[in-house]
């Protein structure tokens, strides 16, 4: 029997790696001869480098960049074994944890360091760049990143602008003439797990800026600046990326990547599954096990479970999903053959989140599932 485990972390409790080990141990206790292949899974953004390198050979590189407030730091990215594919997490250089709570202000924070990471990868010969969007401290539509790559944004007096969301409202001219030539032969893929546009009530400022330190007046200013920038973009290129799903990701950097680097916005789980050749891996599998801490309708909309279920359905491989809890409103789960909660009796959240308890409950559930399979096979 070949079983593929592709289970997401139980947030705040157990990592994908830990869950994979627990599942493997439980399966082998019932089926000692089973071939259990464990995939470390994440849905993009923070943790994407670790997840990909856990499944695909590659090397980490460290370089000096600037953080969201233009302070020098060191950040890392990865280059895969092909030597031309770079995996970059924007949170490494522009992440919210890099800025103390009292200093968070998306009018001032910049994505400049993300551009420095890209530039370093280009200098090492990378042609395919996968950018994980998520966890950002910024709302600058990626102009800081683009400035680091040679693009210039000028005000009416010809002064160069690049730091912070506050400059969006001042942009008058966009100069692409200094952009790095290496960009012309590169493919950019952005791991984007939200569908927010750049502007509007569901846009980057109104939905996400508050958690990055913006108050009500800052949010309105950021929204106005983003609307102005979008208009400048359309006048300069004839393209309107503002309403594209995901263009508002990570403070509008999704839109900046699309408009200037022709990036393709793709759910992070799809990128990860492609890079680990998941389709080939499950081709001869008898069963796939996936899941996450809480399984609800959102689980089937672009997250890990959604991505895994699509691949299993296409390959005609049965999929069983495990969750710490399952929303009782979730009755339809197309693409998933069966859902199981690991809970055995009512308990407080603190008890359920205890790692030792979670391990015991997970392994008990997996063993019961495979005992049932064993019983059916004996018949």
Kinemage of the C-alpha trace (Angstrom):
@kinemage 1
@onewidth
@group {chain A} dominant
@subgroup {mainchain}
@vectorlist {calphas} color= white
{ca unk a 1} P 0.000 0.000 0.000
{ca unk a 2} L 1.276 3.448 -0.947
{ca unk a 3} L -0.006 6.376 1.105
{ca unk a 4} L 0.894 10.034 0.527
{ca unk a 5} L 0.567 12.386 3.485
{ca unk a 6} L 0.107 16.065 2.615
{ca unk a 7} L -1.288 17.637 5.759
{ca unk a 8} L -1.058 21.318 6.635
{ca unk a 9} L -0.029 22.549 10.060
{ca unk a 10} L -2.503 22.779 12.904
{ca unk a 11} L -1.829 26.476 13.498
{ca unk a 12} L -0.450 27.206 16.947
{ca unk a 13} L -0.224 23.510 17.782
{ca unk a 14} L 1.760 21.323 15.365
{ca unk a 15} L 3.747 21.864 12.178
{ca unk a 16} L 3.206 20.058 8.913
{ca unk a 17} L 6.435 18.123 9.571
{ca unk a 18} L 5.288 16.994 13.014
{ca unk a 19} L 1.880 15.914 11.739
{ca unk a 20} L 3.469 14.014 8.864
{ca unk a 21} L 5.653 12.065 11.308
{ca unk a 22} L 2.671 11.297 13.553
{ca unk a 23} L 0.579 10.102 10.607
{ca unk a 24} L 3.417 7.951 9.285
{ca unk a 25} L 3.987 6.271 12.659
{ca unk a 26} L 0.280 5.494 13.045
{ca unk a 27} L -0.080 4.024 9.551
{ca unk a 28} L 2.968 1.801 9.977
{ca unk a 29} L 1.616 0.489 13.269
{ca unk a 30} L -1.374 -0.948 11.382
{ca unk a 31} L 0.305 -1.618 8.019
{ca unk a 32} L 4.044 -2.219 8.764
{ca unk a 33} L 4.826 -2.775 5.073
{ca unk a 34} L 3.100 0.373 3.824
{ca unk a 35} L 5.048 2.840 1.677
{ca unk a 36} L 4.281 6.195 3.328
{ca unk a 37} L 5.527 9.285 1.522
{ca unk a 38} L 5.333 12.475 3.593
{ca unk a 39} L 5.048 15.912 1.984
{ca unk a 40} L 5.681 19.021 4.059
{ca unk a 41} L 2.956 21.461 3.109
{ca unk a 42} L 2.263 25.197 3.363
{ca unk a 43} L -0.132 27.461 1.493
{ca unk a 44} L 2.383 30.105 0.412
{ca unk a 45} L 3.679 33.251 2.057
{ca unk a 46} L 5.644 32.794 5.253
{ca unk a 47} L 7.068 29.289 5.558
{ca unk a 48} L 7.030 28.673 1.816
{ca unk a 49} L 10.824 28.378 1.567
{ca unk a 50} L 10.928 25.782 4.348
{ca unk a 51} L 8.057 23.812 2.808
{ca unk a 52} L 9.577 23.703 -0.666
{ca unk a 53} L 13.080 22.828 0.546
{ca unk a 54} L 11.595 20.013 2.633
{ca unk a 55} L 10.369 18.427 -0.599
{ca unk a 56} L 12.782 19.659 -3.276
{ca unk a 57} L 16.561 19.971 -3.231
{ca unk a 58} L 17.877 23.507 -3.118
{ca unk a 59} L 20.210 25.903 -1.343
{ca unk a 60} L 19.582 28.893 0.918
{ca unk a 61} L 21.321 32.181 0.239
{ca unk a 62} L 21.652 35.119 2.613
{ca unk a 63} L 22.064 38.711 1.518
{ca unk a 64} L 22.004 42.179 3.053
{ca unk a 65} L 18.774 44.070 2.413
{ca unk a 66} L 16.709 46.828 4.006
{ca unk a 67} L 13.727 46.201 6.248
{ca unk a 68} L 10.351 48.019 5.950
{ca unk a 69} L 11.833 51.120 7.624
{ca unk a 70} L 15.019 51.025 5.491
{ca unk a 71} L 17.190 49.632 8.264
{ca unk a 72} L 19.904 47.167 7.138
{ca unk a 73} L 19.179 43.494 7.916
{ca unk a 74} L 20.052 40.078 6.550
{ca unk a 75} L 17.411 37.996 4.788
{ca unk a 76} L 17.447 34.677 2.999
{ca unk a 77} L 15.899 33.089 -0.058
{ca unk a 78} L 16.404 29.781 -1.843
{ca unk a 79} L 17.551 28.618 -5.261
{ca unk a 80} L 16.340 25.188 -6.317
{ca unk a 81} L 18.510 22.440 -7.748
{ca unk a 82} L 17.905 23.592 -11.335
{ca unk a 83} L 20.000 26.663 -10.512
{ca unk a 84} L 17.540 29.076 -12.109
{ca unk a 85} L 14.442 28.974 -9.854
{ca unk a 86} L 14.430 31.287 -6.842
{ca unk a 87} L 11.965 31.080 -3.947
{ca unk a 88} L 11.494 34.414 -2.198
{ca unk a 89} L 9.284 35.243 0.780
{ca unk a 90} L 8.518 38.946 0.806
{ca unk a 91} L 8.046 38.728 4.600
{ca unk a 92} L 11.803 38.129 4.900
{ca unk a 93} L 12.402 41.766 3.950
{ca unk a 94} L 9.018 43.459 4.372
{ca unk a 95} L 7.300 41.382 7.037
{ca unk a 96} L 5.192 42.778 9.852
{ca unk a 97} L 7.255 41.082 12.606
{ca unk a 98} L 10.273 43.119 11.468
{ca unk a 99} L 8.612 46.297 12.771
{ca unk a 100} L 7.814 46.904 16.424
{ca unk a 101} L 4.138 47.545 17.122
{ca unk a 102} L 4.776 51.183 18.065
{ca unk a 103} L 6.566 51.811 14.744
{ca unk a 104} L 4.055 50.200 12.389
{ca unk a 105} L 2.829 52.697 9.820
{ca unk a 106} L 2.063 51.666 6.223
{ca unk a 107} L 2.424 55.270 5.127
{ca unk a 108} L 6.156 54.875 5.827
{ca unk a 109} L 6.988 51.176 5.348
{ca unk a 110} L 8.470 50.002 2.071
{ca unk a 111} L 8.964 46.857 -0.010
{ca unk a 112} L 12.427 48.022 -1.099
{ca unk a 113} L 14.105 45.005 0.541
{ca unk a 114} L 11.983 42.615 -1.531
{ca unk a 115} L 13.463 44.169 -4.656
{ca unk a 116} L 16.941 43.694 -3.214
{ca unk a 117} L 16.252 39.979 -2.728
{ca unk a 118} L 15.054 39.714 -6.332
{ca unk a 119} L 18.103 41.610 -7.563
{ca unk a 120} L 20.446 39.252 -5.717
{ca unk a 121} L 18.688 36.222 -7.223
{ca unk a 122} L 18.967 37.734 -10.706
{ca unk a 123} L 22.690 38.284 -10.187
{ca unk a 124} L 23.024 34.556 -9.468
{ca unk a 125} L 21.410 33.705 -12.799
{ca unk a 126} L 17.831 33.004 -11.741
{ca unk a 127} L 15.214 33.179 -14.505
{ca unk a 128} L 12.124 31.952 -12.654
{ca unk a 129} L 11.213 33.764 -9.456
{ca unk a 130} L 8.466 32.559 -7.152
{ca unk a 131} L 7.453 35.287 -4.711
{ca unk a 132} L 5.484 34.383 -1.596
{ca unk a 133} L 3.098 37.202 -0.728
{ca unk a 134} L 1.858 37.457 2.815
{ca unk a 135} L 2.623 38.814 6.252
{ca unk a 136} L 3.684 42.227 4.950
{ca unk a 137} L 4.034 45.477 6.883
{ca unk a 138} L 3.497 47.514 3.718
{ca unk a 139} L 0.854 49.141 1.542
{ca unk a 140} L 2.978 50.662 -1.224
{ca unk a 141} L 1.780 48.663 -4.272
{ca unk a 142} L 5.323 47.331 -4.586
{ca unk a 143} L 6.907 50.611 -5.702
{ca unk a 144} L 9.718 50.176 -3.172
{ca unk a 145} L 10.496 46.773 -4.668
{ca unk a 146} L 10.306 48.189 -8.186
{ca unk a 147} L 12.603 51.089 -7.282
{ca unk a 148} L 15.246 48.573 -6.179
{ca unk a 149} L 14.904 46.958 -9.616
{ca unk a 150} L 15.522 50.198 -11.511
{ca unk a 151} L 12.021 51.587 -12.080
{ca unk a 152} L 11.549 55.227 -11.141
{ca unk a 153} L 8.448 56.995 -9.842
{ca unk a 154} L 8.592 60.772 -10.025
{ca unk a 155} L 6.490 63.623 -8.661
{ca unk a 156} L 5.555 66.738 -10.663
{ca unk a 157} L 8.934 68.312 -9.928
{ca unk a 158} L 10.815 65.208 -11.102
{ca unk a 159} L 11.815 64.085 -7.627
{ca unk a 160} L 12.183 60.336 -7.121
{ca unk a 161} L 9.644 58.676 -4.823
{ca unk a 162} L 9.829 55.171 -3.401
{ca unk a 163} L 9.480 54.901 0.372
{ca unk a 164} L 6.094 54.200 1.907
{ca unk a 165} L 2.447 54.203 0.940
{ca unk a 166} L 2.320 57.963 1.446
{ca unk a 167} L 4.107 58.594 -1.867
{ca unk a 168} L 1.456 56.884 -4.003
{ca unk a 169} L -0.645 60.056 -4.063
{ca unk a 170} L 2.336 62.101 -5.322
{ca unk a 171} L 3.345 59.985 -8.335
{ca unk a 172} L 3.110 61.854 -11.622
{ca unk a 173} L 5.492 60.033 -13.981
{ca unk a 174} L 6.603 56.414 -14.273
{ca unk a 175} L 10.029 55.836 -15.834
{ca unk a 176} L 10.827 52.259 -16.881
{ca unk a 177} L 14.024 53.076 -18.796
{ca unk a 178} L 16.367 52.116 -15.946
{ca unk a 179} L 14.776 48.763 -15.141
{ca unk a 180} L 17.240 45.888 -14.970
{ca unk a 181} L 17.643 44.213 -18.367
{ca unk a 182} L 17.675 40.789 -16.717
{ca unk a 183} L 13.985 41.240 -15.898
{ca unk a 184} L 13.061 40.988 -19.577
{ca unk a 185} L 13.868 37.267 -19.710
{ca unk a 186} L 12.416 36.309 -16.336
{ca unk a 187} L 9.214 34.596 -15.309
{ca unk a 188} L 7.541 35.814 -12.123
{ca unk a 189} L 4.983 33.774 -10.205
{ca unk a 190} L 3.366 35.230 -7.102
{ca unk a 191} L 1.965 32.945 -4.422
{ca unk a 192} L -1.247 34.754 -3.613
{ca unk a 193} L -3.932 33.290 -1.370
{ca unk a 194} L -6.337 36.244 -1.235
{ca unk a 195} L -8.600 37.660 -3.928
{ca unk a 196} L -8.687 41.296 -2.794
{ca unk a 197} L -8.303 43.980 -5.488
{ca unk a 198} L -6.009 46.987 -5.068
{ca unk a 199} L -8.783 49.499 -4.371
{ca unk a 200} L -12.306 49.692 -3.012
{ca unk a 201} L -14.059 48.542 0.152
{ca unk a 202} L -12.483 45.098 -0.265
{ca unk a 203} L -9.128 46.487 -1.334
{ca unk a 204} L -5.699 46.432 0.249
{ca unk a 205} L -6.080 49.535 2.432
{ca unk a 206} L -9.575 48.982 3.782
{ca unk a 207} L -9.098 45.289 4.572
{ca unk a 208} L -5.484 44.979 5.696
{ca unk a 209} L -3.940 48.360 6.534
{ca unk a 210} L -5.338 48.514 10.076
{ca unk a 211} L -3.406 45.413 11.122
{ca unk a 212} L -0.268 47.081 9.776
{ca unk a 213} L -0.685 50.094 12.064
{ca unk a 214} L -2.989 52.409 10.107
{ca unk a 215} L -5.767 54.381 11.792
{ca unk a 216} L -8.953 55.475 10.020
{ca unk a 217} L -7.456 58.626 8.496
{ca unk a 218} L -4.368 56.726 7.275
{ca unk a 219} L -6.589 54.129 5.633
{ca unk a 220} L -8.449 56.793 3.686
{ca unk a 221} L -5.181 58.392 2.604
{ca unk a 222} L -3.760 55.035 1.511
{ca unk a 223} L -6.944 54.263 -0.423
{ca unk a 224} L -6.833 57.656 -2.158
{ca unk a 225} L -3.144 57.195 -2.972
{ca unk a 226} L -3.737 53.716 -4.361
{ca unk a 227} L -6.565 55.005 -6.561
{ca unk a 228} L -4.258 57.742 -7.894
{ca unk a 229} L -1.473 55.240 -8.559
{ca unk a 230} L -3.853 52.908 -10.379
{ca unk a 231} L -4.898 55.784 -12.628
{ca unk a 232} L -1.249 56.601 -13.361
{ca unk a 233} L -0.649 52.954 -14.220
{ca unk a 234} L -3.550 52.831 -16.619
{ca unk a 235} L -2.500 56.056 -18.350
{ca unk a 236} L 1.098 54.834 -18.684
{ca unk a 237} L 0.420 51.280 -19.840
{ca unk a 238} L -3.212 51.086 -20.877
{ca unk a 239} L -3.639 48.247 -18.396
{ca unk a 240} L -6.018 48.161 -15.471
{ca unk a 241} L -4.819 45.620 -12.913
{ca unk a 242} L -6.635 47.201 -9.983
{ca unk a 243} L -9.684 44.968 -10.112
{ca unk a 244} L -7.780 41.766 -10.839
{ca unk a 245} L -8.270 39.141 -8.148
{ca unk a 246} L -5.270 39.184 -5.831
{ca unk a 247} L -3.889 42.518 -7.054
{ca unk a 248} L -4.407 43.922 -3.562
{ca unk a 249} L -2.395 41.167 -1.901
{ca unk a 250} L 0.282 42.271 0.575
{ca unk a 251} L -0.511 45.958 0.304
{ca unk a 252} L -1.003 45.990 -3.451
{ca unk a 253} L 2.306 44.355 -4.350
{ca unk a 254} L 0.282 41.773 -6.281
{ca unk a 255} L -0.825 44.514 -8.658
{ca unk a 256} L 2.680 45.964 -8.890
{ca unk a 257} L 4.106 42.569 -9.811
{ca unk a 258} L 1.458 42.079 -12.501
{ca unk a 259} L 1.743 45.549 -14.008
{ca unk a 260} L 5.532 45.823 -14.157
{ca unk a 261} L 6.898 42.262 -14.063
{ca unk a 262} L 3.995 40.472 -15.818
{ca unk a 263} L 3.675 38.142 -12.845
{ca unk a 264} L 1.131 35.367 -12.675
{ca unk a 265} L -0.861 35.320 -9.430
{ca unk a 266} L -1.380 31.731 -8.308
{ca unk a 267} L -2.553 30.108 -5.052
{ca unk a 268} L 0.490 29.181 -3.002
{ca unk a 269} L -0.530 25.565 -2.625
{ca unk a 270} L -0.655 25.157 -6.414
{ca unk a 271} L 2.908 26.441 -6.709
{ca unk a 272} L 4.142 24.132 -3.961
{ca unk a 273} L 2.435 21.060 -5.423
{ca unk a 274} L 3.869 21.835 -8.862
{ca unk a 275} L 7.405 22.267 -7.540
{ca unk a 276} L 7.312 18.953 -5.650
{ca unk a 277} L 5.809 17.131 -8.683
{ca unk a 278} L 2.830 16.081 -6.584
{ca unk a 279} L 0.862 14.768 -9.568
{ca unk a 280} L 3.566 12.213 -10.376
{ca unk a 281} L 3.915 11.327 -6.704
{ca unk a 282} L 0.263 10.341 -6.273
{ca unk a 283} L -0.070 8.635 -9.650
{ca unk a 284} L 0.332 5.151 -8.150
{ca unk a 285} L -0.873 5.983 -4.624
{ca unk a 286} L -3.679 4.031 -2.981
{ca unk a 287} L -4.655 6.871 -0.673
{ca unk a 288} L -3.804 10.493 0.186
{ca unk a 289} L -4.233 12.000 3.659
{ca unk a 290} L -4.504 15.768 4.029
{ca unk a 291} L -6.120 18.237 6.399
{ca unk a 292} L -5.608 21.264 8.637
{ca unk a 293} L -6.462 22.513 12.104
{ca unk a 294} L -10.015 23.574 11.292
{ca unk a 295} L -11.846 22.391 8.208
{ca unk a 296} L -14.604 24.681 6.951
{ca unk a 297} L -15.863 26.164 3.688
{ca unk a 298} L -12.698 28.297 3.402
{ca unk a 299} L -10.613 25.111 3.385
{ca unk a 300} L -12.043 24.285 -0.014
{ca unk a 301} L -11.334 27.727 -1.501
{ca unk a 302} L -7.673 28.019 -2.451
{ca unk a 303} L -6.092 26.577 0.684
{ca unk a 304} L -4.019 23.413 1.115
{ca unk a 305} L -6.960 21.052 1.260
{ca unk a 306} L -8.493 22.594 -1.839
{ca unk a 307} L -5.288 22.246 -3.856
{ca unk a 308} L -4.666 18.653 -2.766
{ca unk a 309} L -8.268 17.620 -3.444
{ca unk a 310} L -8.149 18.928 -7.026
{ca unk a 311} L -5.019 16.890 -7.756
{ca unk a 312} L -6.464 13.742 -6.162
{ca unk a 313} L -9.727 14.050 -8.057
{ca unk a 314} L -7.841 14.416 -11.342
{ca unk a 315} L -5.704 11.349 -10.553
{ca unk a 316} L -8.686 9.333 -9.254
{ca unk a 317} L -6.946 8.768 -5.922
{ca unk a 318} L -9.051 8.624 -2.726
{ca unk a 319} L -8.504 11.505 -0.289
{ca unk a 320} L -9.165 11.457 3.451
{ca unk a 321} L -8.936 14.706 5.422
{ca unk a 322} L -8.199 15.112 9.137
{ca unk a 323} L -8.989 18.213 11.149
{ca unk a 324} L -8.848 19.349 14.735
{ca unk a 325} L -12.425 20.420 14.165
{ca unk a 326} L -14.899 20.342 11.288
{ca unk a 327} L -17.527 23.025 10.741
{ca unk a 328} L -20.932 21.355 11.128
{ca unk a 329} L -22.209 23.498 8.248
{ca unk a 330} L -19.782 21.764 5.897
{ca unk a 331} L -21.928 19.038 4.394
{ca unk a 332} L -20.682 19.089 0.788
{ca unk a 333} L -17.009 18.307 0.340
{ca unk a 334} L -16.569 17.523 -3.337
{ca unk a 335} L -13.171 16.011 -4.060
{ca unk a 336} L -12.708 14.688 -0.507
{ca unk a 337} L -13.868 11.146 0.100
{ca unk a 338} L -14.190 11.428 3.876
{ca unk a 339} L -13.632 13.980 6.650
{ca unk a 340} L -12.611 13.031 10.181
{ca unk a 341} L -12.180 15.140 13.294
{ca unk a 342} L -9.460 13.935 15.642
{ca unk a 343} L -11.552 14.983 18.664
{ca unk a 344} L -12.894 12.075 20.744
{ca unk a 345} L -14.802 14.010 23.401
{ca unk a 346} L -15.595 17.653 24.273
{ca unk a 347} L -12.535 19.500 25.562
{ca unk a 348} L -11.283 23.034 26.125
{ca unk a 349} L -9.329 24.646 23.307
{ca unk a 350} L -6.240 24.846 25.518
{ca unk a 351} L -6.345 21.072 26.034
{ca unk a 352} L -6.929 20.378 22.336
{ca unk a 353} L -3.988 22.626 21.394
{ca unk a 354} L -1.576 20.819 23.697
{ca unk a 355} L 0.973 19.145 21.411
{ca unk a 356} L 1.135 15.889 23.363
{ca unk a 357} L -2.640 15.609 23.356
{ca unk a 358} L -2.836 16.527 19.647
{ca unk a 359} L -0.303 13.822 18.782
{ca unk a 360} L -2.235 11.182 20.702
{ca unk a 361} L -5.582 12.189 19.150
{ca unk a 362} L -4.140 12.365 15.626
{ca unk a 363} L -2.510 8.963 15.848
{ca unk a 364} L -5.576 7.359 17.401
{ca unk a 365} L -7.714 8.663 14.537
{ca unk a 366} L -5.281 7.532 11.841
{ca unk a 367} L -5.013 4.058 13.354
{ca unk a 368} L -8.802 3.693 13.454
{ca unk a 369} L -9.054 4.745 9.795
{ca unk a 370} L -6.472 2.180 8.728
{ca unk a 371} L -7.952 -0.538 10.928
{ca unk a 372} L -11.191 0.004 9.021
{ca unk a 373} L -9.292 -0.295 5.716
{ca unk a 374} L -7.650 -3.459 7.047
{ca unk a 375} L -11.007 -4.923 8.023
{ca unk a 376} L -12.508 -4.226 4.597
{ca unk a 377} L -9.494 -5.784 2.889
{ca unk a 378} L -9.815 -8.962 4.984
{ca unk a 379} L -13.433 -9.467 3.967
